[in-house]
Amino acid sequence: MSHRARQLLDDTRKAIASTEQRIRRHPYLEALEAQRVEKGKLSLFAGQQCHIIESDLRSVALIVSRAESQAARDFLAGMLQGERAALTALWAFSRALGLSSEQLHAAEPLPGAFAYSAYVNWLATYGTAAEFVGAFLVNLTAWGENCGRISRALQAGYGLSRDDVAFFDLFASAPPGFEEQGLSVVQEGLSQGADPVRIRRAARMLQGFELLYWDTIWEATRG
């Protein structure tokens, strides 16, 4: 049923494979696994994620309200619940770093890190549900793998507990049926005239901003 959507996303992943590889092999991750990132510098990651998740919550709520089908609204509402859970888990991570809620919110957003969320908001405002969901289906694979690596690195080398790193574990593996349900939303959009070029573009742009996020965090960590 979702064959056309799957083929579109498979082709998109192949087209941006070099960007995805740079994300998966990012030096920030390698430094974290080698314990070359000072524990105090982890607050940079937490602070930027606070701004990103809070922005993305609003963006996902917006696209839920704009989605034209019940299937799309249901899938996006699940994404919204995931964002809420991530924000709660982020508080636990920040407390493990000794940060209060006030300190977390006081972190200044870095333009290169927040650009990801700015584009998510643009997609939620101007894009279709198929573009929004398609972009995230492509994006979340590499992000999830990186989060799994960070979770393991923080537990092995920085003395954090499983509860402390729940934020990363939430993203490390997608919920059962996530991709299949998302593909159905993309397929529905295609069947109703959604432009595959725009879906591919949304995925390429979001993945590019994902790489910019990691580059920015790495630069700020070394600075």
C-alpha positions as CSV (number, residue, x, y, z in Angstrom):
1,M,0.0,0.0,0.0
2,S,2.9,2.4,0.8
3,H,5.2,1.1,-1.9
4,R,5.4,4.5,-3.7
5,A,6.2,6.3,-0.4
6,R,8.8,3.8,0.6
7,Q,10.5,4.0,-2.8
8,L,10.5,7.8,-2.5
9,L,12.1,7.8,0.9
10,D,14.6,5.0,0.0
11,D,15.7,7.1,-3.0
12,T,15.9,10.2,-0.8
13,R,18.1,8.4,1.7
14,K,20.4,7.3,-1.0
15,A,20.6,10.9,-2.4
16,I,21.7,12.3,0.9
17,A,23.7,9.3,2.1
18,S,26.9,11.4,2.4
19,T,25.2,13.8,4.8
20,E,23.9,11.0,6.9
21,Q,27.3,9.4,7.1
22,R,28.8,12.6,8.4
23,I,26.2,12.7,11.1
24,R,26.8,9.1,12.1
25,R,30.6,9.6,12.2
26,H,30.6,13.0,13.8
27,P,33.7,13.8,15.8
28,Y,31.5,15.0,18.7
29,L,30.3,11.4,19.2
30,E,33.8,10.0,18.9
31,A,35.1,12.5,21.5
32,L,32.3,11.6,23.8
33,E,32.9,7.9,23.6
34,A,36.6,8.6,24.2
35,Q,35.7,10.7,27.3
36,R,37.4,13.8,25.7
37,V,34.3,16.0,26.4
38,E,34.4,17.6,29.8
39,K,31.3,16.7,31.8
40,G,30.6,20.3,32.4
41,K,30.4,20.9,28.7
42,L,27.5,18.5,28.4
43,S,25.3,21.4,29.7
44,L,25.7,22.9,26.2
45,F,23.9,19.9,24.7
46,A,21.2,20.0,27.3
47,G,20.6,23.8,26.9
48,Q,20.3,23.6,23.2
49,Q,17.9,20.6,23.3
50,C,15.7,22.6,25.8
51,H,15.2,25.3,23.2
52,I,14.8,22.8,20.3
53,I,12.3,20.5,22.1
54,E,10.1,23.4,23.4
55,S,10.0,24.9,19.9
56,D,9.3,21.5,18.2
57,L,6.4,20.9,20.6
58,R,4.7,24.0,19.2
59,S,5.6,23.1,15.6
60,V,4.2,19.6,15.9
61,A,1.0,21.0,17.5
62,L,0.7,23.4,14.6
63,I,1.0,20.7,11.9
64,V,-1.5,18.5,13.8
65,S,-4.0,21.3,13.6
66,R,-3.3,21.8,9.9
67,A,-3.3,18.1,8.8
68,E,-6.3,17.3,6.7
69,S,-6.8,13.6,7.4
70,Q,-7.5,11.7,10.6
71,A,-4.6,9.3,9.8
72,A,-2.2,12.2,9.6
73,R,-3.5,13.8,12.7
74,D,-3.3,10.6,14.7
75,F,0.3,10.0,13.6
76,L,1.4,13.5,14.3
77,A,-0.4,13.5,17.7
78,G,1.8,10.5,18.5
79,M,4.9,12.5,17.6
80,L,3.6,15.3,19.9
81,Q,3.3,12.9,22.8
82,G,6.9,11.8,22.1
83,E,8.1,15.4,22.2
84,R,6.4,15.9,25.6
85,A,8.0,12.7,26.9
86,A,11.4,13.9,25.6
87,L,11.0,17.2,27.4
88,T,10.3,15.5,30.7
89,A,13.3,13.2,30.2
90,L,15.5,16.2,29.4
91,W,14.8,17.6,32.9
92,A,16.2,14.4,34.4
93,F,19.3,14.7,32.2
94,S,19.8,18.3,33.2
95,R,19.4,17.5,36.9
96,A,22.1,14.8,36.5
97,L,24.4,17.6,35.3
98,G,23.5,19.8,38.2
99,L,21.4,22.2,36.2
100,S,18.2,23.8,37.5
101,S,15.3,24.5,35.2
102,E,16.2,28.2,35.4
103,Q,19.8,27.5,34.3
104,L,18.6,25.3,31.5
105,H,16.3,28.0,30.1
106,A,19.0,30.6,30.6
107,A,21.2,28.9,28.0
108,E,21.5,31.1,25.0
109,P,20.3,29.4,21.8
110,L,23.1,28.9,19.3
111,P,22.0,29.9,15.8
112,G,23.6,26.8,14.2
113,A,21.8,24.5,16.7
114,F,18.4,26.3,16.6
115,A,18.3,26.4,12.8
116,Y,17.0,22.9,12.9
117,S,13.9,23.9,14.9
118,A,13.5,27.1,12.8
119,Y,13.1,24.9,9.7
120,V,10.8,22.5,11.5
121,N,8.6,25.4,12.3
122,W,8.7,26.5,8.6
123,L,7.6,23.0,7.6
124,A,4.8,23.0,10.1
125,T,3.6,26.4,8.9
126,Y,4.0,26.0,5.1
127,G,4.5,22.4,4.3
128,T,2.1,19.5,4.0
129,A,1.8,16.6,6.4
130,A,3.5,14.4,3.8
131,E,6.5,16.7,3.7
132,F,6.7,17.0,7.4
133,V,6.4,13.3,8.1
134,G,8.6,12.3,5.2
135,A,11.4,14.6,6.4
136,F,11.2,13.2,9.9
137,L,11.2,9.6,8.8
138,V,14.5,10.2,7.0
139,N,15.9,12.3,9.8
140,L,15.1,10.3,12.9
141,T,17.1,7.2,11.9
142,A,20.5,8.9,12.2
143,W,19.4,11.0,15.2
144,G,18.2,7.9,17.0
145,E,21.4,6.0,16.3
146,N,23.5,8.9,17.6
147,C,21.3,9.1,20.7
148,G,21.9,5.4,21.4
149,R,25.6,6.0,21.2
150,I,25.4,9.0,23.5
151,S,23.4,7.0,26.1
152,R,26.0,4.3,26.2
153,A,28.9,6.7,26.3
154,L,27.4,8.7,29.2
155,Q,26.7,5.6,31.2
156,A,30.1,4.0,30.5
157,G,32.3,7.0,30.9
158,Y,30.5,9.7,32.8
159,G,28.8,7.9,35.6
160,L,25.3,8.6,34.6
161,S,22.5,6.2,35.3
162,R,19.9,4.7,32.9
163,D,17.3,7.1,34.4
164,D,19.7,10.1,33.8
165,V,19.9,9.3,30.1
166,A,16.3,8.4,29.4
167,F,16.1,11.4,27.0
168,F,18.5,9.7,24.7
169,D,17.0,6.2,25.0
170,L,13.6,7.6,24.0
171,F,15.0,8.5,20.6
172,A,17.3,5.5,20.3
173,S,14.6,3.2,18.9
174,A,11.4,4.1,17.2
175,P,8.0,2.9,18.6
176,P,6.6,-0.2,17.0
177,G,5.0,0.6,13.6
178,F,6.4,4.1,13.5
179,E,7.9,4.0,10.0
180,E,5.0,2.0,8.6
181,Q,2.4,4.4,9.9
182,G,4.5,7.4,8.8
183,L,4.8,5.9,5.3
184,S,1.0,5.6,5.2
185,V,0.8,9.3,5.8
186,V,3.3,10.1,3.0
187,Q,1.5,7.6,0.7
188,E,-1.8,9.3,1.4
189,G,-0.3,12.7,0.6
190,L,1.1,11.4,-2.7
191,S,-2.2,10.0,-3.6
192,Q,-3.8,13.3,-3.1
193,G,-1.3,15.2,-5.2
194,A,1.6,16.0,-2.7
195,D,4.7,16.9,-4.7
196,P,7.5,14.3,-4.3
197,V,10.1,16.9,-5.1
198,R,9.0,18.9,-2.1
199,I,9.1,15.8,0.1
200,R,12.6,15.0,-0.9
201,R,13.6,18.6,-0.5
202,A,12.2,18.7,3.1
203,A,14.1,15.6,4.0
204,R,17.4,16.9,2.5
205,M,17.0,20.3,4.2
206,L,16.1,18.8,7.6
207,Q,19.1,16.4,7.4
208,G,21.4,19.3,6.5
209,F,20.2,21.2,9.6
210,E,20.8,18.1,11.7
211,L,24.4,18.1,10.6
212,L,24.7,21.8,11.3
213,Y,23.4,21.1,14.8
214,W,26.2,18.5,15.5
215,D,28.8,20.8,13.9
216,T,27.7,23.7,16.1
217,I,27.6,21.6,19.3
218,W,31.1,20.3,18.6
219,E,32.5,23.8,17.9
220,A,30.9,25.2,21.1
221,T,32.3,22.3,23.1
222,R,35.8,22.9,21.9
223,G,35.5,26.6,22.3
